[in-house]
Amino acid sequence: MGVFVGKGALLELVSRLSGRVIISSELSDSDFENVDMEALVAEVIERYQSSGSKVLGKKELQEILTDAKAEKNAPVQVEVIRPSDFKPVAKDIDPEFRARDVKIERTSSNVSDFVNYFQDRFTRIREIIRSYGNGFSGIIGSIESIKQYMNGRELAAVGMVYDKVITAKGNIMITLEDESGTVRVLFMRPARRQKDEQNEVFDAASKLVKDDVVAVKGKTWNTFVIASRILWPDVPIHQPNVSDDDVAIAMVSDVHVGHKLFMEKEFGKFLEWINGGVDNRKDLAEKIKYVVVAGDLVDGIGVYPEQDRELAIDDIYKQYSVFFSFLEHIPDYMEVFVIPGNHDAVQRAEPQPKVGNGFMKDFKRENVHMMTNPCYLNLHGVKILAYHGTSLDSVIRSIPGCTYSAPTDAMKEILRRRHLSPIYGGNIVVPSKDDALVINEVPDILHMGHIHKNGYDAYHGTLLVNSGTWQGRTGYQVKQGHVPSPGLLPIYETKSARLSVMDFNGL
């Protein structure tokens, strides 16, 4: 029945408890405002089953509601076993890491801030494209200069996609712009028997979205450019770095401490496993030297309408207290890197600052490093770009072929564009002078979370990892048809470049 407000609550309670409990006449509808009726009925039946009293009055009701609130905000207890015979090899290996936060700028979000933001984004990605070549040598200096060329002149130009339309004949038309002006670029829909490469160019054009920065090669025709190729900024094909030491990195995201569906049992098993208390794959647990947590540490407060009905802990400070109590169980020879997500108590706009000391209270561990979202890590020579992944929503909505069931497809599109939030307006971004979301370093691993679905793939030498969640399937996800994959932990071995996945469901 849910939460009752106003008339009807008392009548409902009398009906539900008829023959079991007598409802005192001193109670009225106003006593049940914002009370979860299902939870109340269950609590009353359980309490009165073994009690001699069968009358529910104001005093008894208040006791039940007070006890329920105290139980709701009680810290989650996780017991971690540390067997004395566990001798992890990682403990005897010195940590080797460098961690770099991105720059968090404060702006007034006026017009000039947005102009500076897009100019920096465009300039930096254009320089990436120009550094490649790939048959695009001789890229013209400005789009405005196209007006000087005669029909049939072949050229290459770099610009930002201003808009995109499908013509009546099924061709794709984009407007490409730079600081000097704009030009319309036409991608002709290929006939059925045309070459595969022409189909590939058209398919690539179908994935263009507003604000993409690309190079286009083609021939001038009147006021248009008829395109024959697209060059994305992309990440180059490269060999991933490996280490001499045989250590491993555990990747975690979307813990959601404080939600009723937080899987404390499974998360507790993960903590027990890295301490050697679970027999499965102890050889792998012995290698864990680093833990990277990619955001949504807690469920937060007021993140979405009526969230309070789904919370087991409705105090943000207590949520963080429980989260940091879990980190206390991570051995001190492991280095832990923690970034925030959209549910955490930091600004929603990206890039996000690190979680503040006010939420950590007495928690102090030299091996735990609070970082910005995103951040760059170098762990035993392996380069990791950690980003919570809020932009995955807009990428999946806007780019054909991307789905929630296969997160790495959307992650590839992000790498192809060399920008962590390529679609402006899809999620809130700070319009700063320096765009911290441009991917200026090519990572060996791109680690994300957010969409609660594990995914693993390789792209041009970069390992893509979406590390899923530690929260059960929510009612919203059921309505959307989204099936999460909770309780799965990806672990990367830095010497062999091997990825394994531990399943803590049912352990």
C-alpha positions as CSV (number, residue, x, y, z in Angstrom):
1,M,0.0,0.0,0.0
2,G,3.0,2.3,0.5
3,V,3.3,5.5,2.5
4,F,0.0,7.1,3.8
5,V,-0.7,10.8,4.0
6,G,-4.0,12.1,5.3
7,K,-7.3,10.3,5.4
8,G,-7.8,6.6,5.1
9,A,-4.7,5.4,7.0
10,L,-6.4,4.5,10.3
11,L,-9.2,2.6,8.4
12,E,-6.6,0.7,6.4
13,L,-4.7,-0.3,9.6
14,V,-7.9,-1.4,11.4
15,S,-8.8,-3.6,8.3
16,R,-5.3,-5.1,8.0
17,L,-5.0,-5.9,11.8
18,S,-8.6,-7.1,12.3
19,G,-8.8,-10.1,14.7
20,R,-5.2,-9.7,15.7
21,V,-4.8,-6.3,17.4
22,I,-7.2,-3.8,18.8
23,I,-6.6,-0.2,17.6
24,S,-7.2,2.4,20.3
25,S,-9.7,5.1,19.7
26,E,-7.1,7.7,20.6
27,L,-5.3,7.1,17.3
28,S,-6.3,9.2,14.2
29,D,-5.2,9.5,10.6
30,S,-2.7,12.3,11.5
31,D,-0.7,9.8,13.5
32,F,0.2,7.9,10.3
33,E,1.4,10.7,8.1
34,N,4.5,9.6,6.1
35,V,4.4,6.1,7.7
36,D,5.2,3.1,5.5
37,M,2.0,1.1,6.2
38,E,3.5,-2.2,4.9
39,A,6.4,-2.0,7.3
40,L,4.2,-0.9,10.2
41,V,1.7,-3.8,9.8
42,A,4.6,-6.3,9.6
43,E,6.2,-4.8,12.8
44,V,3.0,-4.7,14.7
45,I,2.1,-8.4,13.9
46,E,5.6,-9.5,14.8
47,R,5.7,-7.6,18.1
48,Y,2.2,-8.6,19.3
49,Q,2.4,-12.3,18.4
50,S,4.1,-13.2,21.7
51,S,2.7,-10.3,23.7
52,G,-0.1,-10.5,26.2
53,S,-1.3,-7.0,25.2
54,K,-3.4,-6.7,22.1
55,V,-4.0,-2.9,22.1
56,L,-2.2,-0.5,19.9
57,G,-2.3,3.1,21.3
58,K,-0.3,6.3,20.8
59,K,2.4,5.2,23.2
60,E,2.9,1.8,21.6
61,L,2.8,3.3,18.1
62,Q,5.5,5.8,19.0
63,E,7.7,3.0,20.4
64,I,7.4,1.0,17.2
65,L,8.2,4.0,15.0
66,T,11.2,5.0,17.2
67,D,12.6,1.5,17.2
68,A,12.2,1.2,13.4
69,K,14.1,4.4,12.8
70,A,16.9,3.4,15.1
71,E,17.1,0.0,13.4
72,K,17.1,1.8,10.0
73,N,20.1,3.9,10.9
74,A,22.0,1.2,12.7
75,P,25.5,0.6,11.1
76,V,25.8,-2.4,9.0
77,Q,28.0,-5.0,10.7
78,V,30.4,-7.0,8.6
79,E,32.6,-9.6,10.1
80,V,35.9,-10.2,8.4
81,I,38.0,-13.2,9.1
82,R,41.8,-12.9,8.8
83,P,43.3,-16.3,9.0
84,S,46.8,-16.5,10.4
85,D,48.1,-18.7,7.6
86,F,47.3,-16.2,4.9
87,K,50.7,-15.0,3.5
88,P,50.0,-12.5,0.7
89,V,52.8,-12.0,-1.8
90,A,51.6,-8.4,-2.4
91,K,52.4,-7.5,1.2
92,D,56.2,-7.9,0.5
93,I,56.1,-5.8,-2.6
94,D,56.5,-2.0,-2.3
95,P,53.8,0.1,-3.8
96,E,54.6,2.0,-7.0
97,F,52.0,4.5,-7.8
98,R,51.3,8.0,-9.1
99,A,47.9,9.6,-8.7
100,R,46.8,12.7,-10.5
101,D,43.6,14.6,-9.8
102,V,42.1,16.7,-12.5
103,K,41.8,20.4,-12.1
104,I,38.5,21.6,-10.5
105,E,37.7,25.2,-11.5
106,R,35.1,27.5,-10.1
107,T,33.2,29.5,-12.7
108,S,30.3,31.9,-12.7
109,S,28.8,29.9,-15.7
110,N,28.3,33.0,-17.8
111,V,28.5,33.2,-21.6
112,S,32.3,33.7,-21.6
113,D,32.8,30.6,-19.4
114,F,31.0,28.5,-21.9
115,V,32.9,30.0,-24.9
116,N,36.2,29.3,-23.1
117,Y,35.1,25.8,-22.3
118,F,34.2,24.9,-25.9
119,Q,37.3,26.7,-27.3
120,D,39.6,24.7,-25.1
121,R,37.8,21.4,-25.9
122,F,37.9,22.1,-29.6
123,T,41.5,23.3,-29.7
124,R,42.9,20.3,-27.7
125,I,41.0,17.6,-29.6
126,R,41.9,19.3,-33.0
127,E,45.6,19.1,-32.1
128,I,45.1,15.4,-31.3
129,I,43.6,14.9,-34.8
130,R,46.3,16.9,-36.6
131,S,49.0,14.9,-34.9
132,Y,47.8,11.7,-36.6
133,G,48.0,12.2,-40.4
134,N,46.4,8.9,-41.6
135,G,45.9,10.2,-45.1
136,F,44.6,13.5,-43.7
137,S,47.8,15.4,-44.3
138,G,47.3,19.0,-45.4
139,I,44.3,19.8,-43.2
140,I,43.2,23.3,-44.1
141,G,43.8,26.0,-41.6
142,S,40.2,27.2,-41.3
143,I,36.7,26.2,-42.5
144,E,36.1,29.7,-43.8
145,S,38.9,29.2,-46.4
146,I,36.8,26.5,-48.1
147,K,34.9,29.3,-49.9
148,Q,38.0,30.0,-51.9
149,Y,38.2,26.6,-53.5
150,M,36.7,25.6,-56.8
151,N,34.3,22.7,-57.2
152,G,35.9,19.3,-57.1
153,R,38.8,20.3,-55.0
154,E,39.7,17.6,-52.4
155,L,40.4,18.8,-48.9
156,A,40.4,17.8,-45.2
157,A,39.0,20.0,-42.5
158,V,38.6,19.7,-38.7
159,G,35.5,21.1,-37.0
160,M,32.9,20.6,-34.3
161,V,29.5,19.2,-35.2
162,Y,27.0,22.0,-34.8
163,D,23.9,20.0,-36.0
164,K,22.9,16.9,-38.0
165,V,19.9,16.1,-40.1
166,I,18.7,13.3,-42.4
167,T,17.7,14.6,-45.8
168,A,14.6,13.5,-47.7
169,K,16.8,11.1,-49.8
170,G,18.3,9.5,-46.6
171,N,21.6,11.2,-46.8
172,I,23.3,12.6,-43.7
173,M,24.0,16.3,-43.5
174,I,26.0,17.9,-40.8
175,T,27.1,21.4,-40.2
176,L,30.8,21.6,-39.2
177,E,32.2,24.7,-37.5
178,D,35.4,26.2,-36.2
179,E,36.4,29.6,-35.0
180,S,36.2,31.0,-38.6
181,G,32.8,29.8,-39.8
182,T,30.7,26.8,-40.9
183,V,30.3,24.4,-43.8
184,R,27.7,21.8,-44.6
185,V,29.1,18.3,-45.1
186,L,27.1,15.7,-47.0
187,F,27.4,11.9,-46.4
188,M,25.8,10.2,-49.3
189,R,23.7,7.1,-48.5
190,P,25.4,4.3,-50.4
191,A,23.6,2.2,-53.0
192,R,23.2,-1.5,-52.1
193,R,26.1,-2.6,-54.3
194,Q,28.6,0.0,-53.3
195,K,31.9,-0.8,-51.7
196,D,32.1,-1.7,-48.0
197,E,34.3,1.3,-47.3
198,Q,31.5,3.7,-48.5
199,N,29.1,1.9,-46.2
200,E,31.6,2.2,-43.4
201,V,31.8,6.0,-43.9
202,F,28.0,6.4,-43.8
203,D,27.8,4.1,-40.7
204,A,30.4,6.3,-39.0
205,A,28.5,9.4,-39.9
206,S,25.3,7.9,-38.4
207,K,27.1,7.9,-35.1
208,L,28.1,11.6,-35.2
209,V,26.4,13.7,-32.5
210,K,26.4,17.3,-31.6
211,D,29.7,18.7,-30.3
212,D,31.8,15.9,-31.8
213,V,35.2,17.1,-33.0
214,V,36.2,15.3,-36.2
215,A,38.2,15.6,-39.4
216,V,36.3,15.2,-42.6
217,K,37.9,14.5,-46.0
218,G,36.0,15.1,-49.2
219,K,35.4,17.3,-52.3
220,T,33.9,20.7,-52.6
221,W,30.6,21.1,-54.5
222,N,29.0,24.5,-54.5
223,T,28.5,25.3,-50.8
224,F,28.9,21.7,-49.6
225,V,31.7,19.2,-49.0
226,I,30.8,15.7,-50.2
227,A,32.5,13.5,-47.6
228,S,34.5,10.4,-48.4
229,R,36.2,9.8,-45.0
230,I,35.9,10.6,-41.3
231,L,38.8,10.8,-38.9
232,W,38.0,10.6,-35.2
233,P,40.5,11.8,-32.5
234,D,40.4,8.3,-31.1
235,V,43.1,6.5,-29.1
236,P,46.0,5.1,-31.1
237,I,46.6,1.3,-31.3
238,H,49.2,0.6,-28.6
239,Q,50.6,-2.1,-26.5
240,P,49.4,-2.0,-22.8
241,N,52.1,-1.5,-20.1
242,V,52.9,-4.4,-17.9
243,S,54.9,-4.7,-14.6
244,D,57.7,-6.9,-13.5
245,D,56.1,-7.5,-10.2
246,D,53.1,-10.0,-10.1
247,V,50.5,-7.8,-8.4
248,A,46.8,-7.2,-9.1
249,I,44.3,-4.4,-9.1
250,A,40.7,-4.9,-7.8
251,M,38.1,-2.7,-9.4
252,V,34.9,-1.7,-7.5
253,S,32.1,0.7,-8.2
254,D,28.5,1.6,-7.1
255,V,28.6,0.3,-3.6
256,H,25.4,2.3,-2.6
257,V,25.8,2.0,1.1
258,G,22.6,3.2,2.8
259,H,20.2,1.7,0.3
260,K,17.9,-1.2,1.4
261,L,19.3,-3.2,-1.5
262,F,22.9,-2.7,-0.7
263,M,24.4,-6.2,-0.7
264,E,26.3,-6.1,2.6
265,K,26.7,-9.9,2.8
266,E,28.3,-10.1,-0.6
267,F,30.4,-7.0,0.0
268,G,31.5,-8.5,3.3
269,K,32.6,-11.6,1.5
270,F,34.7,-9.5,-0.9
271,L,36.4,-7.9,2.1
272,E,36.9,-11.3,3.7
273,W,38.3,-12.7,0.4
274,I,41.0,-10.0,0.1
275,N,42.0,-10.9,3.7
276,G,42.4,-14.6,2.8
277,G,39.2,-15.7,4.6
278,V,37.6,-17.3,1.5
279,D,39.0,-20.4,-0.1
280,N,38.1,-19.5,-3.7
281,R,41.1,-18.2,-5.7
282,K,43.3,-17.4,-2.8
283,D,46.2,-17.3,-5.2
284,L,44.6,-14.2,-6.8
285,A,43.7,-12.6,-3.4
286,E,47.3,-12.9,-2.5
287,K,48.3,-10.6,-5.4
288,I,45.9,-7.7,-4.7
289,K,48.0,-4.6,-4.2
290,Y,45.6,-1.9,-5.3
291,V,41.8,-1.3,-5.0
292,V,40.1,1.4,-7.2
293,V,36.6,2.5,-6.3
294,A,34.8,4.3,-9.2
295,G,32.1,6.2,-7.4
296,D,28.6,6.0,-5.8
297,L,30.2,5.0,-2.5
298,V,26.8,5.7,-0.8
299,D,23.2,6.0,-2.0
300,G,23.0,9.6,-0.8
301,I,20.1,11.7,0.2
302,G,17.6,13.4,-2.1
303,V,19.2,12.2,-5.3
304,Y,15.9,11.3,-6.8
305,P,12.2,11.8,-5.8
306,E,11.0,9.7,-2.8
307,Q,14.5,8.2,-2.3
308,D,13.9,8.2,1.4
309,R,11.5,5.3,1.1
310,E,14.2,3.1,-0.3
311,L,16.9,4.0,2.3
312,A,18.1,1.7,5.1
313,I,20.2,4.6,6.4
314,D,18.6,8.1,6.0
315,D,21.6,10.1,7.4
316,I,24.3,11.0,4.9
317,Y,27.0,11.1,7.6
318,K,26.1,7.6,8.8
319,Q,26.1,6.3,5.2
320,Y,29.7,7.5,4.9
321,S,30.6,6.2,8.3
322,V,29.5,2.7,7.3
323,F,31.4,3.0,4.0
324,F,34.6,4.0,5.7
325,S,34.2,1.3,8.3
326,F,34.3,-1.1,5.4
327,L,37.6,0.4,4.2
328,E,39.0,-0.3,7.6
329,H,38.9,-4.0,6.7
330,I,41.1,-3.5,3.7
331,P,44.7,-4.5,4.6
332,D,47.1,-1.6,5.0
333,Y,49.6,-3.0,2.5
334,M,47.0,-2.3,-0.2
335,E,46.7,1.2,-1.8
336,V,43.0,2.3,-2.2
337,F,41.9,5.0,-4.6
338,V,38.3,6.4,-4.2
339,I,36.5,8.7,-6.5
340,P,32.9,10.1,-6.1
341,G,29.8,9.5,-8.3
342,N,26.5,11.2,-8.9
343,H,25.0,9.8,-5.7
344,D,27.9,11.1,-3.5
345,A,27.8,14.3,-1.4
346,V,29.8,16.5,-3.8
347,Q,28.8,18.8,-6.6
348,R,26.8,17.0,-9.3
349,A,28.6,18.9,-12.1
350,E,31.7,17.2,-13.6
351,P,34.6,17.1,-13.0
352,Q,33.7,16.3,-9.4
353,P,35.9,17.2,-6.4
354,K,37.0,14.5,-4.0
355,V,34.7,13.6,-1.1
356,G,35.4,16.0,1.7
357,N,37.1,15.4,5.1
358,G,33.8,16.3,6.9
359,F,32.4,12.9,5.8
360,M,35.5,11.0,6.9
361,K,35.4,12.2,10.5
362,D,37.9,10.1,12.4
363,F,38.8,7.8,9.5
364,K,42.5,8.2,8.8
365,R,44.3,5.7,6.7
366,E,47.5,6.5,4.8
367,N,46.8,3.9,2.2
368,V,43.4,5.4,1.3
369,H,43.5,8.2,-1.3
370,M,40.4,10.3,-2.0
371,M,40.5,11.4,-5.6
372,T,38.6,13.6,-8.1
373,N,36.2,12.2,-10.7
374,P,37.8,11.6,-13.1
375,C,41.4,10.9,-12.1
376,Y,44.5,9.4,-13.7
377,L,46.4,6.6,-11.9
378,N,49.7,4.9,-12.6
379,L,49.8,1.6,-10.6
380,H,53.0,-0.4,-11.0
381,G,53.4,1.2,-14.5
382,V,49.8,0.5,-15.6
383,K,47.9,3.6,-16.6
384,I,44.3,3.8,-15.4
385,L,41.7,6.4,-16.2
386,A,39.0,6.1,-13.5
387,Y,35.7,7.9,-14.2
388,H,32.3,7.1,-12.6
389,G,30.5,7.1,-16.0
390,T,27.5,9.4,-15.6
391,S,27.8,10.4,-19.3
392,L,27.1,6.7,-20.3
393,D,23.4,7.5,-20.1
394,S,23.5,10.2,-22.8
395,V,25.9,8.2,-25.0
396,I,23.6,5.2,-24.8
397,R,20.6,7.4,-25.6
398,S,22.2,9.2,-28.5
399,I,24.5,6.9,-30.4
400,P,23.2,3.9,-32.4
401,G,24.3,0.5,-31.3
402,C,24.9,1.4,-27.6
403,T,22.9,-0.3,-24.9
404,Y,22.8,-0.7,-21.2
405,S,23.4,-4.4,-21.5
406,A,26.8,-3.9,-23.2
407,P,28.5,-0.9,-21.5
408,T,31.8,-1.3,-23.2
409,D,30.2,-0.3,-26.6
410,A,29.4,3.1,-25.1
411,M,32.9,3.2,-23.5
412,K,34.5,2.7,-27.0
413,E,32.5,5.7,-28.3
414,I,33.9,7.8,-25.5
415,L,37.5,6.7,-26.3
416,R,36.9,7.3,-30.0
417,R,35.9,10.9,-29.2
418,R,38.7,11.4,-26.6
419,H,36.2,13.0,-24.2
420,L,34.5,11.6,-21.1
421,S,31.3,13.5,-21.6
422,P,31.1,14.1,-25.4
423,I,27.4,15.1,-25.5
424,Y,27.1,18.5,-23.8
425,G,23.9,18.7,-21.7
426,G,23.7,15.0,-21.3
427,N,25.0,15.4,-17.8
428,I,26.0,18.5,-15.9
429,V,29.5,19.8,-16.7
430,V,31.4,22.7,-15.3
431,P,32.1,25.2,-18.1
432,S,35.7,25.7,-17.1
433,K,38.5,27.4,-19.0
434,D,40.4,24.1,-19.2
435,D,38.2,21.1,-20.1
436,A,39.3,18.4,-17.6
437,L,37.2,15.8,-19.4
438,V,39.3,15.7,-22.5
439,I,41.2,12.4,-22.5
440,N,44.7,13.8,-22.9
441,E,46.5,10.6,-21.8
442,V,45.9,7.2,-23.4
443,P,45.1,4.8,-20.6
444,D,45.9,1.1,-20.4
445,I,42.6,0.6,-18.5
446,L,39.5,2.7,-18.7
447,H,37.5,1.9,-15.5
448,M,33.9,3.0,-15.1
449,G,30.7,2.1,-13.2
450,H,27.4,3.9,-13.0
451,I,25.1,1.7,-15.0
452,H,25.4,-1.4,-12.7
453,K,26.3,-3.7,-15.5
454,N,29.6,-5.5,-15.7
455,G,31.4,-5.3,-19.0
456,Y,34.9,-6.1,-20.3
457,D,36.5,-5.6,-23.7
458,A,39.7,-4.3,-25.4
459,Y,39.9,-1.4,-27.8
460,H,43.1,-0.3,-29.5
461,G,45.1,-1.8,-26.6
462,T,43.1,-0.2,-23.9
463,L,41.2,-2.6,-21.6
464,L,37.6,-1.4,-20.9
465,V,36.2,-2.4,-17.5
466,N,32.8,-1.6,-16.1
467,S,32.8,-3.0,-12.7
468,G,29.1,-3.3,-12.0
469,T,27.6,-2.8,-8.6
470,W,27.0,-4.0,-5.1
471,Q,23.3,-3.1,-5.1
472,G,20.4,-5.4,-5.9
473,R,17.9,-4.8,-8.7
474,T,15.8,-1.8,-7.9
475,G,12.1,-1.2,-8.8
476,Y,13.1,1.5,-11.3
477,Q,15.4,-1.0,-13.1
478,V,12.6,-3.6,-13.2
479,K,10.4,-1.0,-14.9
480,Q,13.1,-0.1,-17.4
481,G,13.9,-3.8,-18.1
482,H,17.5,-3.3,-17.0
483,V,19.1,-6.3,-15.4
484,P,22.2,-5.4,-13.3
485,S,25.0,-7.7,-12.5
486,P,25.8,-7.2,-8.8
487,G,28.5,-8.8,-6.7
488,L,31.0,-9.4,-9.5
489,L,34.6,-8.1,-8.9
490,P,37.0,-7.7,-11.8
491,I,40.7,-8.2,-11.0
492,Y,43.6,-7.2,-13.3
493,E,47.0,-8.8,-13.0
494,T,49.6,-6.2,-14.0
495,K,52.4,-8.7,-15.0
496,S,50.4,-11.0,-17.3
497,A,47.7,-8.4,-18.3
498,R,45.1,-11.0,-17.4
499,L,41.6,-10.1,-16.2
500,S,39.7,-12.3,-13.9
501,V,36.2,-11.9,-12.3
502,M,35.3,-13.1,-8.9
503,D,31.6,-13.9,-8.2
504,F,30.6,-13.2,-4.6
505,N,26.9,-14.2,-5.1
506,G,26.1,-17.2,-3.0
507,L,29.4,-17.5,-1.3
